[in-house]
Amino acid sequence: MTSRTGGEWVVEALRAEGVRHAFGIPGVHNLAIYDALLRQSDVAHVLARTEQGAGFMADGYARASGRPGVVLVTTGPGATNTLTPLVESYAGSVPVVVLMSDIASDLVGRDLGALHEVPNQIECFRPVTRWAEAVTEAAAIPTTIAGGFDLLRTGRPGPVAISIPNDFLTAKCDAVVRGGAGRRPPCHVADVEETARRLLASARPLLIAGGGAIAADAGAELAALARRLGAPVITTVMGRGAVSERDPLWLGVLPNKRATEAAIKAADVVLAVGCRFAHRSTQGLLLNLSFAPGQTLIHLDLDPNVIGRLFKPQLAIVGDAKDGLGRLLEVLGEGRPTVRWDWTWLGELREAASPRYTAVVAGLIGALREALPADAIVVNDQTGVNYWMEWRFPVLAPRTFLYPVGSATLGYALPAAIGAQIANPGRAVVAVVGDGGFMFSVGELATAVKYRLPIVVLLMNDNRYGAIKWLQEQIFGRWGEADLSNPDFPALARAFGCRGERLDGAEALPEALTRALVADGPTVLELRAAMEPPWEL
């Protein structure tokens, strides 16, 4: 036991959990945390320009590294500015920890008009977090933080929010720090053995891998199981990269109906791993997934509440994906696949595309992929080309394709790319954005400049909210309030201290990317183009 201020206990608790970076903005109520940060070197701080930006940075950091992203914000509006990023982190099961100050403990909940007061602040965060907790005594600060990290290590990942009254942060108290506890639960042996029996008896087994396979670092086990069975692999958007998409066993991205629906209907046994069958992907703008009575669905997931929520499985396995797949491989043993898949037909499905997947769109995506290293991290926003990239951009490794699939929010890519670059210095990081989404978070260019991060922003400019225009025309036969008045983007980038360049066409992209990736700071590459989304209403 040592007597420290609450702010010092916050930093000590983060250090004990192995945190090396935190994103945030100081405010009058959380200055005790920042004072403690300034007096140590283990936890580096990244100063964002908005709390929303800090939240997206932490999300990008977590997705690209597998380590929790940490956000430090002040009371009231500083805290509530993180709600939009938390909506995305919750939907994507991304481990983000938000530590916020609150008004003084004797004023909480009384609605007296204290500075920055949001009555019962923590209640705002319960709908968009795995766990939201208000600290009720200063000595509980490190144990509460440890509890949040323990939850992230043992259960389904997602955001955690902790609110600490500002008087607790300045007060000295005795406390104890215990970090690093908790592990994911293993899968039950009997469930694994029954799964092996059903898979061995299957004529057409099929694997569906979601973000849980990425979170568990189970890509090697997934690929080995697919080869042992001779089974095609479908990945969700969050599961992309669990198997290289140049692997002949990879079939497609789940919501891409043309590639996946017929194969799913033809399978007699489907093993879903770390996949919650999110409504957006399975009942969305293209795929309407269902399973026939004669099919066997086996669902392996860390979170028992996910299993059966949309599709009732014949067999449920609760536990860590890496453990479950590893045990399954042991039970199956060595052997050759005996399945009856028609791989010529599957290959045709894999290449199937909408007539609106034009040579222009395919050329741009191909040029981007070929210009980047295999381990480059591509961060998506929401614009015409991103909607195609969600299914068509080849992802070659886990944690290299960041997509806000849960919330489909604008403004994600730039700050998330900053977080990804902080987590992976030396790696190529590219943010692909539209003009509308870019302006949501353009201020974070200043953050990229401040830390001399060589991220590349590929800005697709059609001077409108292009997807909204398309939807209006498809649904109502007219459009409006979707056209934008934009700045000179290369000039704006240079005003921030970035490099800025306008490309004449997609053919100029490879050379421009090569220059940008070796620059000493961020680059904005503007490409003027309009692209329809792939949806079919």
Backbone hydrogen bonds, N-H to C=O, Kabsch-Sander energy under -0.5 kcal/mol:
donor,donor_aa,acceptor,acceptor_aa,energy
2,T,175,A,-0.9
4,R,2,T,-0.6
4,R,173,C,-2.4
6,G,168,F,-0.7
6,G,171,A,-1.4
7,G,169,L,-2.5
9,W,5,T,-2.1
10,V,6,G,-2.0
11,V,7,G,-1.7
12,E,8,E,-2.6
13,A,9,W,-2.6
14,L,10,V,-2.2
15,R,11,V,-2.5
16,A,12,E,-2.1
17,E,13,A,-1.2
18,G,15,R,-1.5
19,V,14,L,-2.3
22,A,44,A,-2.1
23,F,70,V,-2.8
24,G,46,V,-2.0
25,I,72,L,-1.6
30,N,27,G,-0.9
33,I,30,N,-1.1
34,Y,30,N,-1.4
35,D,31,L,-2.6
36,A,32,A,-1.6
37,L,33,I,-2.3
38,L,34,Y,-2.2
39,R,35,D,-0.6
39,R,36,A,-0.8
40,Q,37,L,-1.4
44,A,20,R,-2.5
44,A,42,D,-0.7
46,V,22,A,-2.8
47,L,45,H,-0.6
48,A,24,G,-1.8
48,A,46,V,-0.7
54,A,50,T,-2.1
55,G,51,E,-2.3
56,F,52,Q,-2.3
57,M,53,G,-2.5
58,A,54,A,-2.3
59,D,55,G,-1.9
60,G,56,F,-2.8
61,Y,57,M,-2.7
62,A,58,A,-2.3
63,R,59,D,-2.6
64,A,60,G,-2.2
65,S,61,Y,-1.0
66,G,62,A,-2.9
69,G,95,P,-2.3
71,V,97,V,-2.9
72,L,23,F,-2.4
73,V,71,V,-0.5
73,V,99,L,-2.1
78,G,75,T,-1.5
80,T,76,G,-3.0
81,N,77,P,-1.6
82,T,79,A,-1.9
83,L,80,T,-1.7
86,L,82,T,-2.0
87,V,83,L,-2.0
88,E,84,T,-1.5
89,S,85,P,-2.6
90,Y,86,L,-2.8
91,A,87,V,-2.1
92,G,88,E,-2.3
93,S,90,Y,-1.0
94,V,89,S,-2.8
96,V,94,V,-1.0
97,V,69,G,-3.1
98,V,96,V,-0.5
98,V,160,V,-3.1
99,L,71,V,-3.1
99,L,97,V,-0.6
100,M,98,V,-0.6
100,M,162,I,-2.7
101,S,73,V,-1.4
102,D,164,I,-1.7
107,L,104,A,-2.2
108,V,104,A,-0.9
110,R,107,L,-2.0
117,E,114,A,-2.3
121,Q,118,V,-1.0
123,E,120,N,-1.9
124,C,121,Q,-1.7
125,F,122,I,-1.4
126,R,122,I,-0.6
126,R,123,E,-0.6
128,V,125,F,-1.0
129,T,126,R,-1.0
130,R,159,P,-3.1
131,W,159,P,-1.0
133,E,161,A,-2.5
135,V,133,E,-0.5
135,V,163,S,-2.9
140,A,137,E,-1.6
141,I,138,A,-1.9
144,T,140,A,-2.5
145,I,141,I,-2.2
146,A,142,P,-2.4
147,G,143,T,-2.0
148,G,144,T,-1.8
149,F,145,I,-2.1
150,D,146,A,-2.4
151,L,147,G,-2.0
152,L,148,G,-1.6
153,R,149,F,-1.6
154,T,150,D,-1.6
155,G,151,L,-2.3
160,V,96,V,-2.8
161,A,131,W,-2.3
162,I,98,V,-2.8
163,S,133,E,-2.4
164,I,100,M,-2.7
166,N,102,D,-2.0
168,F,165,P,-1.1
169,L,165,P,-1.0
170,T,166,N,-1.1
171,A,167,D,-1.4
173,C,4,R,-2.6
175,A,2,T,-0.9
178,R,176,V,-0.5
192,V,188,H,-2.0
193,E,189,V,-2.4
194,E,190,A,-2.1
195,T,191,D,-2.1
196,A,192,V,-2.4
197,R,193,E,-2.0
198,R,194,E,-2.1
199,L,195,T,-2.4
200,L,196,A,-2.4
201,A,197,R,-1.3
202,S,199,L,-1.0
206,L,269,V,-2.0
207,L,232,P,-2.4
208,I,271,L,-2.5
209,A,234,I,-2.7
210,G,273,V,-2.7
212,G,274,G,-2.5
213,A,210,G,-1.5
214,I,210,G,-0.8
215,A,211,G,-2.8
216,A,212,G,-1.7
217,D,214,I,-1.6
218,A,213,A,-2.8
222,L,218,A,-2.4
223,A,219,G,-2.5
224,A,220,A,-2.2
225,L,221,E,-2.4
226,A,222,L,-2.4
227,R,223,A,-1.9
228,R,224,A,-2.4
229,L,225,L,-2.3
230,G,226,A,-2.0
231,A,226,A,-2.0
233,V,249,L,-2.8
234,I,207,L,-2.9
235,T,252,G,-2.0
236,T,209,A,-2.4
240,R,237,V,-1.1
241,G,243,V,-0.6
242,A,239,G,-2.0
245,E,395,V,-2.2
247,D,244,S,-1.8
250,W,247,D,-1.8
251,L,233,V,-3.3
252,G,233,V,-0.8
254,L,235,T,-2.6
256,N,253,V,-2.6
257,K,255,P,-1.7
259,A,256,N,-1.3
260,T,256,N,-1.7
261,E,257,K,-1.9
262,A,257,K,-0.5
264,I,260,T,-2.5
265,K,261,E,-2.3
266,A,262,A,-1.6
267,A,263,A,-1.2
268,D,204,R,-1.5
269,V,204,R,-0.9
270,V,296,T,-3.1
271,L,206,L,-2.6
272,A,270,V,-0.6
272,A,298,I,-3.0
273,V,208,I,-3.1
273,V,271,L,-0.5
274,G,272,A,-0.5
274,G,300,L,-2.8
281,S,278,A,-0.8
282,T,278,A,-2.0
283,Q,279,H,-2.9
284,G,287,L,-0.9
287,L,255,P,-0.6
289,L,282,T,-3.2
295,Q,292,A,-1.8
296,T,268,D,-2.6
297,L,295,Q,-0.6
298,I,270,V,-3.1
298,I,296,T,-0.6
299,H,315,L,-2.3
300,L,272,A,-3.1
300,L,298,I,-0.5
301,D,299,H,-0.5
301,D,317,I,-2.3
306,V,303,D,-1.5
307,I,303,D,-0.9
308,G,311,F,-0.6
309,R,306,V,-1.7
314,Q,297,L,-2.3
315,L,297,L,-1.5
317,I,299,H,-2.7
319,G,301,D,-1.6
319,G,317,I,-0.5
320,D,185,P,-2.4
324,G,320,D,-2.7
325,L,321,A,-2.8
326,G,322,K,-2.1
327,R,323,D,-2.6
328,L,324,G,-2.1
329,L,325,L,-2.2
330,E,326,G,-1.7
331,V,327,R,-2.3
332,L,328,L,-2.5
333,G,329,L,-2.0
340,R,203,A,-3.1
343,W,341,W,-1.0
346,L,342,D,-2.2
347,G,343,W,-2.0
348,E,344,T,-1.7
349,L,345,W,-2.1
350,R,346,L,-2.5
351,E,347,G,-1.4
352,A,348,E,-0.7
352,A,349,L,-1.0
357,Y,354,S,-2.2
358,T,356,R,-1.8
362,A,358,T,-2.8
363,G,359,A,-2.4
364,L,360,V,-2.1
365,I,361,V,-2.4
366,G,362,A,-2.6
367,A,363,G,-2.5
368,L,364,L,-2.2
369,R,365,I,-2.4
370,E,366,G,-2.5
371,A,367,A,-1.5
372,L,368,L,-0.7
372,L,369,R,-0.9
376,A,373,P,-1.7
377,I,428,A,-3.0
378,V,376,A,-0.6
378,V,400,T,-3.0
379,V,377,I,-0.5
379,V,430,V,-3.2
380,N,378,V,-0.5
380,N,402,L,-3.0
381,D,432,V,-1.7
386,N,383,T,-0.6
387,Y,383,T,-1.9
388,W,384,G,-1.1
389,M,385,V,-2.6
390,E,386,N,-2.1
391,W,388,W,-1.5
392,R,388,W,-2.8
393,F,389,M,-1.3
396,L,394,P,-0.5
400,T,397,A,-0.9
402,L,378,V,-2.5
403,Y,401,F,-0.6
405,V,403,Y,-2.4
408,A,404,P,-2.2
412,Y,409,T,-0.6
416,A,412,Y,-2.2
417,A,413,A,-2.5
418,I,414,L,-1.6
419,G,415,P,-2.1
420,A,416,A,-2.4
421,Q,417,A,-2.4
422,I,418,I,-2.4
423,A,419,G,-2.0
424,N,420,A,-1.3
427,R,424,N,-1.9
430,V,377,I,-2.6
431,A,456,V,-3.3
432,V,379,V,-3.0
432,V,430,V,-0.5
433,V,431,A,-0.6
433,V,458,L,-2.5
435,D,460,M,-1.4
438,F,434,G,-2.4
439,M,435,D,-1.4
440,F,436,G,-0.6
440,F,437,G,-0.9
441,S,437,G,-0.7
441,S,438,F,-1.0
444,E,441,S,-2.0
445,L,442,V,-2.2
446,A,443,G,-1.5
448,A,444,E,-2.0
449,V,445,L,-2.4
450,K,446,A,-2.5
451,Y,447,T,-1.9
452,R,449,V,-1.2
453,L,448,A,-2.5
455,I,453,L,-1.2
456,V,429,V,-2.1
457,V,523,T,-3.1
458,L,431,A,-3.1
458,L,456,V,-0.7
459,L,457,V,-0.9
459,L,525,L,-3.0
460,M,433,V,-3.2
460,M,458,L,-0.7
461,N,459,L,-0.7
461,N,527,L,-2.2
462,D,460,M,-0.6
465,Y,482,A,-3.0
466,G,464,R,-1.6
469,K,465,Y,-2.3
470,W,466,G,-2.2
471,L,467,A,-2.4
472,Q,468,I,-2.8
473,E,469,K,-2.3
474,Q,470,W,-2.4
475,I,471,L,-2.7
476,F,472,Q,-2.8
477,G,472,Q,-0.9
477,G,473,E,-0.8
478,R,472,Q,-0.9
484,L,463,N,-2.4
486,N,484,L,-0.7
489,F,487,P,-1.1
492,L,488,D,-2.7
493,A,489,F,-2.7
494,R,490,P,-2.1
495,A,491,A,-1.9
496,F,492,L,-1.3
497,G,493,A,-0.7
497,G,494,R,-0.7
498,C,493,A,-2.7
499,R,522,P,-2.1
501,E,524,V,-2.4
503,L,501,E,-0.5
503,L,526,E,-3.2
508,A,505,G,-1.9
509,L,506,A,-1.7
512,A,508,A,-1.8
513,L,509,L,-2.9
514,T,510,P,-2.2
515,R,511,E,-1.8
516,A,512,A,-2.4
517,L,513,L,-2.6
518,V,514,T,-0.5
518,V,515,R,-0.9
519,A,516,A,-1.4
521,G,519,A,-1.2
523,T,455,I,-2.0
524,V,499,R,-2.7
525,L,457,V,-3.3
525,L,523,T,-0.5
526,E,501,E,-3.0
526,E,524,V,-0.6
527,L,459,L,-3.1
528,R,503,L,-0.5
529,A,461,N,-0.9
529,A,527,L,-0.7
536,E,285,L,-1.4
